[in-house]
Structures are given as C-alpha cells and as structure tokens.
C-alpha cells in the first residue's frame, strides 16, 4: 500500500465510517476540522482527502471496524510505515503482532513479520520493539542483515 492507496481507501469509506459512528456530516466535519462542503464532496467521490485529512480520520476513528478491515488492524502502524518510508527511526515496543501479523522467520531474536491485510513488513526485536516497517521485504531483510555488521 502506498500513500495514494491509503488516501483512496479512506476517502471511499468515509461515509461508512461516519455512519458506523452514527454522527452527522456536521459533526464529522467539525471533528476532522474540514468544511462540510469538503466532507460532502469526498463522500460523493468528487475529491479525495489530503494526506493529513486521511491521517486524521484514521487516528480519530481508530476503533472503526471499517478501518480495521481495510488497514489490517492498528491504523497507526500503517501511517508510520507510510510516513517513515525510506527513513529509519527507533520505534517503541509493540504487542508482538497477535492478530494482524504473521511471523515469516526469526533470526538472532529478530522477527520478520508481515501484515495479513496490507502486506507490509516489520522487524521486531526480542522486546517486541519495532525496528523498521516497510512494504519492501528486501529493504527489511537488508536492514536486519546490517544489524549483525554493526
């Protein structure tokens, strides 16, 4: 999944998310900090959300079943993978990937996991701290291999 796909997926399901929460367009637009006109145009498919608007939807409505189905669980994880694509940062601990993740392999106490829904990869250390997230498995494996050389 790329940023454009993330934005499109959330934009196309914006009305479903709103109705799932049982709120009006006025409330939804106020919560997201966008005009009602912008919300209506997005719900009708005339425009897509901007990157920051899509992040706002995914963050504010993180418990939405609609969002969890399209993002494979934690919206924050996919947002971070997209936001930090091609950048390596130190992530805090995770819960280890109980539901949305499958472990592909483990080497030197470093687990390579893949998200069932979105297909992106991550590495977790023995304390379940995320070391890297990416849609490119080769990049993740190269990063893991470089850890042994440091």
Phi and psi in degrees as GROMACS dihedral restraints (atoms count N, CA, C in turn):
[ dihedral_restraints ]
;  ai    aj    ak    al  type     phi  dphi    fc
    3     4     5     6     1  -107.6    20    10
    4     5     6     7     1   171.3    20    10
    6     7     8     9     1   -55.1    20    10
    7     8     9    10     1   -43.2    20    10
    9    10    11    12     1   -61.2    20    10
   10    11    12    13     1   -40.3    20    10
   12    13    14    15     1   -68.4    20    10
   13    14    15    16     1   -38.8    20    10
   15    16    17    18     1   -60.8    20    10
   16    17    18    19     1   -49.6    20    10
   18    19    20    21     1   -60.9    20    10
   19    20    21    22     1   -46.7    20    10
   21    22    23    24     1   -61.9    20    10
   22    23    24    25     1   -44.3    20    10
   24    25    26    27     1   -61.5    20    10
   25    26    27    28     1   -43.4    20    10
   27    28    29    30     1   -72.4    20    10
   28    29    30    31     1   -41.8    20    10
   30    31    32    33     1   -58.5    20    10
   31    32    33    34     1   -44.3    20    10
   33    34    35    36     1   -67.9    20    10
   34    35    36    37     1   -21.6    20    10
   36    37    38    39     1  -111.4    20    10
   37    38    39    40     1    11.5    20    10
   39    40    41    42     1   -57.3    20    10
   40    41    42    43     1   -45.0    20    10
   42    43    44    45     1   -65.6    20    10
   43    44    45    46     1   -38.8    20    10
   45    46    47    48     1   -61.9    20    10
   46    47    48    49     1   -41.5    20    10
   48    49    50    51     1   -64.5    20    10
   49    50    51    52     1   -44.3    20    10
   51    52    53    54     1   -61.0    20    10
   52    53    54    55     1   -45.7    20    10
   54    55    56    57     1   -70.5    20    10
   55    56    57    58     1   -31.1    20    10
   57    58    59    60     1   -59.6    20    10
   58    59    60    61     1   -37.3    20    10
   60    61    62    63     1   -87.8    20    10
   61    62    63    64     1    -6.4    20    10
   63    64    65    66     1    66.1    20    10
   64    65    66    67     1    38.3    20    10
   66    67    68    69     1  -116.8    20    10
   67    68    69    70     1   157.2    20    10
   69    70    71    72     1   -80.6    20    10
   70    71    72    73     1   169.0    20    10
   72    73    74    75     1   -62.9    20    10
   73    74    75    76     1   -36.2    20    10
   75    76    77    78     1   -62.0    20    10
   76    77    78    79     1   -46.2    20    10
   78    79    80    81     1   -65.7    20    10
   79    80    81    82     1   -46.2    20    10
   81    82    83    84     1   -60.1    20    10
   82    83    84    85     1   -46.0    20    10
   84    85    86    87     1   -64.3    20    10
   85    86    87    88     1   -37.9    20    10
   87    88    89    90     1   -66.3    20    10
   88    89    90    91     1   -44.6    20    10
   90    91    92    93     1   -60.5    20    10
   91    92    93    94     1   -41.5    20    10
   93    94    95    96     1   -84.6    20    10
   94    95    96    97     1   -12.5    20    10
   96    97    98    99     1    73.9    20    10
   97    98    99   100     1    30.9    20    10
   99   100   101   102     1  -121.9    20    10
  100   101   102   103     1   163.2    20    10
  102   103   104   105     1   -73.7    20    10
  103   104   105   106     1   156.6    20    10
  105   106   107   108     1   -62.5    20    10
  106   107   108   109     1   -36.3    20    10
  108   109   110   111     1   -60.8    20    10
  109   110   111   112     1   -44.0    20    10
  111   112   113   114     1   -61.5    20    10
  112   113   114   115     1   -43.6    20    10
  114   115   116   117     1   -61.5    20    10
  115   116   117   118     1   -47.7    20    10
  117   118   119   120     1   -61.1    20    10
  118   119   120   121     1   -45.2    20    10
  120   121   122   123     1   -61.5    20    10
  121   122   123   124     1   -36.7    20    10
  123   124   125   126     1   -70.2    20    10
  124   125   126   127     1   -45.6    20    10
  126   127   128   129     1   -62.3    20    10
  127   128   129   130     1   -30.2    20    10
  129   130   131   132     1   -87.5    20    10
  130   131   132   133     1    -0.2    20    10
  132   133   134   135     1    79.8    20    10
  133   134   135   136     1    15.2    20    10
  135   136   137   138     1   -84.4    20    10
  136   137   138   139     1   -17.6    20    10
  138   139   140   141     1  -152.2    20    10
  139   140   141   142     1   161.9    20    10
  141   142   143   144     1  -108.9    20    10
  142   143   144   145     1   156.9    20    10
  144   145   146   147     1   -64.8    20    10
  145   146   147   148     1   155.4    20    10
  147   148   149   150     1   -79.0    20    10
  148   149   150   151     1   164.6    20    10
  150   151   152   153     1   -52.8    20    10
  151   152   153   154     1   -48.3    20    10
  153   154   155   156     1   -68.3    20    10
  154   155   156   157     1   -32.9    20    10
  156   157   158   159     1   -67.7    20    10
  157   158   159   160     1   -41.0    20    10
  159   160   161   162     1   -64.1    20    10
  160   161   162   163     1   -40.1    20    10
  162   163   164   165     1   -62.2    20    10
  163   164   165   166     1   -41.9    20    10
  165   166   167   168     1   -60.1    20    10
  166   167   168   169     1   -45.0    20    10
  168   169   170   171     1   -60.5    20    10
  169   170   171   172     1   -48.9    20    10
  171   172   173   174     1   -64.7    20    10
  172   173   174   175     1   -32.2    20    10
  174   175   176   177     1   -79.3    20    10
  175   176   177   178     1   -50.4    20    10
  177   178   179   180     1   -65.9    20    10
  178   179   180   181     1   -36.9    20    10
  180   181   182   183     1  -108.7    20    10
  181   182   183   184     1    37.5    20    10
  183   184   185   186     1   -59.5    20    10
  184   185   186   187     1   -24.5    20    10
  186   187   188   189     1   -88.4    20    10
  187   188   189   190     1     2.0    20    10
  189   190   191   192     1   -62.8    20    10
  190   191   192   193     1   128.0    20    10
  192   193   194   195     1   -64.7    20    10
  193   194   195   196     1   -34.5    20    10
  195   196   197   198     1   -59.6    20    10
  196   197   198   199     1   -48.5    20    10
  198   199   200   201     1   -64.5    20    10
  199   200   201   202     1   -43.9    20    10
  201   202   203   204     1   -61.9    20    10
  202   203   204   205     1   -34.4    20    10
  204   205   206   207     1   -69.0    20    10
  205   206   207   208     1   -37.0    20    10
  207   208   209   210     1   -86.3    20    10
  208   209   210   211     1   -22.4    20    10
  210   211   212   213     1  -106.7    20    10
  211   212   213   214     1    -9.8    20    10
  213   214   215   216     1    76.2    20    10
  214   215   216   217     1    40.8    20    10
  216   217   218   219     1   108.0    20    10
  217   218   219   220     1  -128.8    20    10
  219   220   221   222     1   -61.0    20    10
  220   221   222   223     1   111.7    20    10
  222   223   224   225     1   -64.0    20    10
  223   224   225   226     1   -33.4    20    10
  225   226   227   228     1   -59.8    20    10
  226   227   228   229     1   -35.9    20    10
  228   229   230   231     1   -65.8    20    10
  229   230   231   232     1   -45.2    20    10
  231   232   233   234     1   -68.5    20    10
  232   233   234   235     1   -37.0    20    10
  234   235   236   237     1   -61.4    20    10
  235   236   237   238     1   -46.2    20    10
  237   238   239   240     1   -63.7    20    10
  238   239   240   241     1   -40.4    20    10
  240   241   242   243     1   -61.1    20    10
  241   242   243   244     1   -40.5    20    10
  243   244   245   246     1   -74.7    20    10
  244   245   246   247     1   -41.6    20    10
  246   247   248   249     1   -67.8    20    10
  247   248   249   250     1   -38.2    20    10
  249   250   251   252     1  -101.4    20    10
  250   251   252   253     1    17.6    20    10
  252   253   254   255     1   -54.3    20    10
  253   254   255   256     1   132.4    20    10
  255   256   257   258     1    68.2    20    10
  256   257   258   259     1    15.3    20    10
  258   259   260   261     1  -130.8    20    10
  259   260   261   262     1   137.0    20    10
  261   262   263   264     1  -107.1    20    10
  262   263   264   265     1   123.4    20    10
  264   265   266   267     1  -131.0    20    10
  265   266   267   268     1   168.5    20    10
  267   268   269   270     1   -92.6    20    10
  268   269   270   271     1   118.7    20    10
  270   271   272   273     1   -94.4    20    10
  271   272   273   274     1   154.3    20    10
  273   274   275   276     1   -76.8    20    10
  274   275   276   277     1   170.1    20    10
  276   277   278   279     1   -60.0    20    10
  277   278   279   280     1   151.7    20    10
  279   280   281   282     1  -111.8    20    10
  280   281   282   283     1  -176.9    20    10
  282   283   284   285     1   -88.5    20    10
  283   284   285   286     1     4.2    20    10
  285   286   287   288     1    90.6    20    10
  286   287   288   289     1     1.0    20    10
  288   289   290   291     1    77.4    20    10
  289   290   291   292     1    55.6    20    10
  291   292   293   294     1   -73.0    20    10
  292   293   294   295     1   -37.5    20    10
  294   295   296   297     1  -111.3    20    10
  295   296   297   298     1   -50.2    20    10
  297   298   299   300     1   -93.3    20    10
  298   299   300   301     1    -0.6    20    10
  300   301   302   303     1  -123.1    20    10
  301   302   303   304     1   143.8    20    10
  303   304   305   306     1  -116.9    20    10
  304   305   306   307     1   139.4    20    10
  306   307   308   309     1   -83.8    20    10
  307   308   309   310     1   123.9    20    10
  309   310   311   312     1   -84.8    20    10
  310   311   312   313     1   -47.7    20    10
  312   313   314   315     1  -162.4    20    10
  313   314   315   316     1   172.2    20    10
  315   316   317   318     1  -140.2    20    10
  316   317   318   319     1   128.9    20    10
  318   319   320   321     1  -135.9    20    10
  319   320   321   322     1   129.4    20    10
  321   322   323   324     1    52.3    20    10
  322   323   324   325     1    43.8    20    10
  324   325   326   327     1    64.1    20    10
  325   326   327   328     1    19.2    20    10
  327   328   329   330     1  -113.7    20    10
  328   329   330   331     1   118.7    20    10
  330   331   332   333     1   -95.3    20    10
  331   332   333   334     1   132.9    20    10
  333   334   335   336     1   -97.6    20    10
  334   335   336   337     1   121.4    20    10
  336   337   338   339     1  -123.2    20    10
  337   338   339   340     1   155.0    20    10
  339   340   341   342     1  -129.2    20    10
  340   341   342   343     1   137.2    20    10
  342   343   344   345     1   -74.2    20    10
  343   344   345   346     1   131.3    20    10
  345   346   347   348     1   -61.7    20    10
  346   347   348   349     1   -36.7    20    10
  348   349   350   351     1   -89.2    20    10
  349   350   351   352     1   -53.5    20    10
  351   352   353   354     1   -87.8    20    10
  352   353   354   355     1   -22.5    20    10
  354   355   356   357     1    83.8    20    10
  355   356   357   358     1     2.7    20    10
  357   358   359   360     1   -79.5    20    10
  358   359   360   361     1   161.8    20    10
  360   361   362   363     1  -112.5    20    10
  361   362   363   364     1   158.5    20    10
  363   364   365   366     1  -153.0    20    10
  364   365   366   367     1   159.0    20    10
  366   367   368   369     1  -112.6    20    10
  367   368   369   370     1   136.4    20    10
  369   370   371   372     1  -120.5    20    10
  370   371   372   373     1   139.9    20    10
  372   373   374   375     1   -86.7    20    10
  373   374   375   376     1  -175.0    20    10
  375   376   377   378     1   -66.6    20    10
  376   377   378   379     1   -17.8    20    10
  378   379   380   381     1   -96.4    20    10
  379   380   381   382     1    12.1    20    10
  381   382   383   384     1    65.4    20    10
  382   383   384   385     1    25.5    20    10
  384   385   386   387     1   -83.2    20    10
  385   386   387   388     1   133.8    20    10
  387   388   389   390     1   -75.1    20    10
  388   389   390   391     1   128.6    20    10
  390   391   392   393     1   -96.3    20    10
  391   392   393   394     1   -35.3    20    10
  393   394   395   396     1  -161.6    20    10
  394   395   396   397     1   148.8    20    10
  396   397   398   399     1  -131.1    20    10
  397   398   399   400     1   137.5    20    10
  399   400   401   402     1  -164.8    20    10
  400   401   402   403     1   158.8    20    10
  402   403   404   405     1   -87.2    20    10
  403   404   405   406     1    -7.4    20    10
  405   406   407   408     1  -102.5    20    10
  406   407   408   409     1   105.1    20    10
  408   409   410   411     1   -60.3    20    10
  409   410   411   412     1   -39.6    20    10
  411   412   413   414     1   -59.4    20    10
  412   413   414   415     1   -41.2    20    10
  414   415   416   417     1   -61.2    20    10
  415   416   417   418     1   -43.3    20    10
  417   418   419   420     1   -65.8    20    10
  418   419   420   421     1   -43.9    20    10
  420   421   422   423     1   -67.3    20    10
  421   422   423   424     1   -38.7    20    10
  423   424   425   426     1   -62.5    20    10
  424   425   426   427     1   -40.0    20    10
  426   427   428   429     1   -62.4    20    10
  427   428   429   430     1   -45.6    20    10
  429   430   431   432     1   -60.8    20    10
  430   431   432   433     1   -43.6    20    10
  432   433   434   435     1   -63.3    20    10
  433   434   435   436     1   -34.6    20    10
  435   436   437   438     1   -69.3    20    10
  436   437   438   439     1   -23.2    20    10
  438   439   440   441     1   -62.9    20    10
  439   440   441   442     1   -35.3    20    10
  441   442   443   444     1   -71.5    20    10
  442   443   444   445     1   -17.3    20    10
  444   445   446   447     1   -93.8    20    10
  445   446   447   448     1    -7.7    20    10
